[in-house]
Amino acid sequence: MKTLVTALLVLVTFIASQARSADSTVGLKRGNDSVEVTIDGKPFAIYNTSSKLPKPFFLPVRGPQGTVLTRSLEQQEDHPHHKGVWVAVDEINGVRFWAEKGKIVNREVAFARNQANPAVMAVTNDWLGEDGKPIVVETTRISIFANRMFSYDITFTAHRDTVTFGDTKEGLFGIRMRNELRESEGGKVVNAAGAAGTAACWGRVSNWIDYYGTVEGNTVGMTLFDHPLNFRRSRYHVRNYGLFTISPFGERAYTRGQRPANPALLARGGKLRLRYGLYIHAGDTRQGKVATTYLDYLKRSGDGYVLRSPAEPSPVATTGTN
């Protein structure tokens, strides 16, 4: 009886939180080379677009209690190219955009819905070659929900006769968290199949991975969602020092050579669409209702996709390296 009552209380709390989110409003406001994102008037995130930066990115990003969850630019003891929440990848026609050896320049931010749930903006970013001309143009529709879920719908368009997305573990969409949350300082990592820890989850295929920890006395987490209609299943670059990303471009790199490299090729004008989600939540994986929110993400991300089976694929076992 006690277990039933507890379960009902958890269900009621979740339904109430969902109702509050449904009634909330996400706001977008232009700043100087930035877009400020609020939820019910409270700061949530800032999208930075200055041409002086090596790429656009969200920083800071805040959790449900208002606590900043992203690593600051002033505390970069390693990997200075890990900035907030961003999109970048190495080995596009040999250019290492992830490592910031190639520049990604924001051309436009257009608001589709600037006071709504979700708020929606469309960004256009030019990924420039050494000649200063685009190799690819990225157009991304970013939907931001009141429950702190980002939905990224990314389209790359080739601006060269041939564009090759080479094999690499360095990419594509992800977040660099503040140090207190990382596994090396007590953070926890679990994927949709129940594998636990960065070593068990790195390089694997999964519908989602959740990474949570404690900061300023509160348990908070972040989940990356893969979309099953991407051109291939993505793999996760999830590390104990706080890097957390997802990419479809590293079949060989992520499996340590157990699978062959399988570059993605585009002819001029060709397009490649990719969709991912990032969910910022209170509590651990269960308390944050990660599995339920993933299903909601699928419903909201277009094409009417509904997951019909909870079964996870059987990935090649891998062990991560930096």
N, C-alpha and C positions, 0 to 999 in steps of 0.2 A: 504493500500500500504506500509506504514511504517513497519507494522508487517511482511509483506512478505519479505521486504528487510532485516529486522533483522534476520528472519529465514534463509534466503539464506546466509547471512554473517556467521551465526553460523555453517551452514552446510559446507561452504567452509573452514572455520577454522578447523573444525573437520577432513575433508578429507585431508587437508594439514598436520595436525598433524599425521594422520594415515600413510600418505606417508613417512613422516620423520621417523616414527618408523620402517616402512618396510625397509627403506634403512639403518637403524642403525645396529650396531653389538654389541652383548653382549659377553664379554670376561670373561673367567675363568682362574685364575692363582693360582698355589699352593704357599702357604706361610708356615710358621712354625706352624703346627697344625691348618691350616686354608686354606680356599679358598677365594680369593679376586674376587669380581664380579664387572665388570665395564660395562658401556654403553657408547660406542664411546670414550673409554679411560678414562671416568670420574668415580670416585668411586660411587658405588651403595650400595653394601652390602658385609659383610664378614661372611662366614660360619665357626664357631669356633668348632674344633673337638678335643681339647686337652683331654687326658685321665684324667687330673687333674680336669676337669669340671664334674658336675653331669650329664650332657647331652649335646649333640650338639645343637647349635642354631645359627641363623643369628643375628648379632649385630656388628656394627650399620646397620640400613637400612635407606636410604636417599630418600627424595621426589624429584619431578621434578626440584626444584630449588637448589638441593644439600643439603637441610636442613635435619639434622638427625631427624627422626620421632619416633624412639624407645627410651624408657627410658634407661638411662645409668645405669651401675652397681654401680656407685658411688652415685646414687640418689634414693635408694630403701627404701623409708620411710615405705613401707608395702610390704608384699608378695615377699620376696627376690627370690622365685623360679620362678617368672615371668621374663623371660629373652628373650628379643628381639622377634624373630619369632621362634617357636619351636613346636615339637611334643612330647607329653607325656600324660599319663592318670593314674589316680589312680585305685586301685582295680583290678589289673591283678593278679589272684590267691592271692588276698589280699595284694599285694605289692603296695605301694603308690608312683608310679613313678612321678606323677605330683608334689607331695610335696617334691620330691627329697629324699625320704626315700629308694628308690631303684635306682640303677645307670644304666644309659644308656651309653654304650661305643661304640664309632665309631670304626668299624673294617676296613672300606675301603671307599674311595671316588674315583670313576672311571669317567673320562670324556668321554661322548659319543660325544659331540660337544662343543669345548671350544672357538670357535670364530664363532658365528653364531647368528641367530635370529629365534628361541630361542637357547640359549646355554643350554646344557643338561648335568646333572651329576647324577650318580646313587650312592646312599649312602647305606651302610650296617651298621646297628647299633644293638648291642646285648643288650637286656633288661635283666639284671642279677637278679637272685634270691639271697637269703641270702647265698646260697652255692657257689656263684660266677659263676654259670653256667646260660646260657640263659633260661629264661622262654619262651620268644618269640624272634625271629629275625625279625627286621624291614628292609625291602629293599624298598627304596623310590627313584623313578625317579623324579627329580626336574628339571622342564623346566622353564627357566627365559627369559621373553620376553622383547624387547626393550621398550615397553609401561609400564614397571615396573609391569608386572603381573607374579606371581609365579603360576605354576601348579604343585601340589603335587599328585603323584600317589603312594600310600602307600600299601604295602603288608606285613601283619604280618603272620609269619609261626610259628606254635606251636612246642616247643622243650620239652614239658612235655606230659605225657600220657593224661592229660586233662588240658586245659587252659581256664579259665573263665574270661571274661571281665565283671566285675560286674557293678551294677548300681551306677553311680556317676555323679555329675555335673562338676567334676574337670577334664577337658580335652577338646579336644584332640589336635587340631591344632589352633594356634592363634598367637596373637601379644599383647605385652604390650607397649602402646604408651607413649610418653613423656607427662608430666602433662598438658601442655598448651592446648592439644587437647581434653582432656577428658570432658565429659558432665558437670561435676561439675564446670568446669571453662569456660563454654560456648560452648562446642562442641555439635554437632547435630548427631542424630541417626535416621535412617529411614530404613524400610525393603521394600521388593519388592511389598508388598501389600499396602504400604502407611502408616503403623503404625509408629508412631514417638515417640522417647524417649526410654531409656533403660528399663524402667518399662514395657512399652507396647511390647517391642521386646524380652525381656529375656525369654528363655525357649520355644520360639515358633519355628515352622517349617516355613521356607521361602527359596526361591531360593537364596536370598542374603540379606545381611544387609550392609549398608554403614554408616561409622562413620567419620565425618569430623569436622574440626575446623580451627583455625587461629594460626599460629606460625611464629614468625619473620616477621609479616606483610603479610603473604601469606596464602590463604585458601588452605588446602590440606586435602586429605581423604584417607581412606583405606576401602576396601570392601572384605568381605569374601563370597565366592561362595560355595554353596552345589552342589553336583552332583546327578542328579536324578537316576542314576544307582547304587548308593551305596545300600548296603543290606537293609537299612532303611533310612528314612529321618532323618537328623540331626537337632539338636537344638542348640541355641546360648547362650553362657554364656557371655553376654555383659553388662558391669557394668559402672556406672557413674564415677568411679575412674580410668578408662583407660584400664581395662582388656577387651579383645575382642577375643573370641574363639568359636569353633564349634565342636560338638561331637555327635555321634549316640548312646552313651552308657548310657544315663540318662533318660529313659522314666519315671521312677517314680520320680527321683530327680527334673527334670525340670518341671514336672507338679504338684509338691507338693502333690504327692500321688494320683492324679486323675487317673493316669494310673498305672498298676502294673509294677514292675521291670521285665525286660526282658533281662537277661544276654545273651551275645553271648558266645557260647561254641565251642572250637576247640579240636579235637583229635590230637595226635602227628602227625606232618606232615601236618595238616590241614592249610588252608590259608584263610585269610580275606583281601579283597581288599577294599580300601577307596580312594576317590578322592576329592580334594578340591582346590580352588583357592584363592589367595590373590592378590588384585589389588591396587596398590599405585597410586594415581592420583592427579592432580591439580584441584582446584575448588571444588564446592559442588557436590551433586549427579547428578544433571542435567548437569552441566558444564563438569563433568568428564565422561559423557556418560556411566554411570554404567550399565544401562539396556542393551545397545548395546554391551558393552564389555562382559557381562555375556553370551550373545548368541555366541560371538566369542570364549569365553572360552569353551563352550560346543562343538563347532566344532573342537577345537584344542586338546581336552582332550582325544580323542580316541573313538573308536566304532561307529563313524559316527553319534553320537546322535544329533538330532535337536529338540529343544523345539517346539511343535506343538500348544500349548495353553498357553496363559499368565496367565491362572487361577492359583490362589494360593490355597493350601489346607486350610481347616478351622481348625486351631489348638485349642487345649484346652487352655483356658485363664489361664495365670499364672502370678504370681508376684515374682520377683527375691529376693533372699537373698544373701548377700555378695558373 
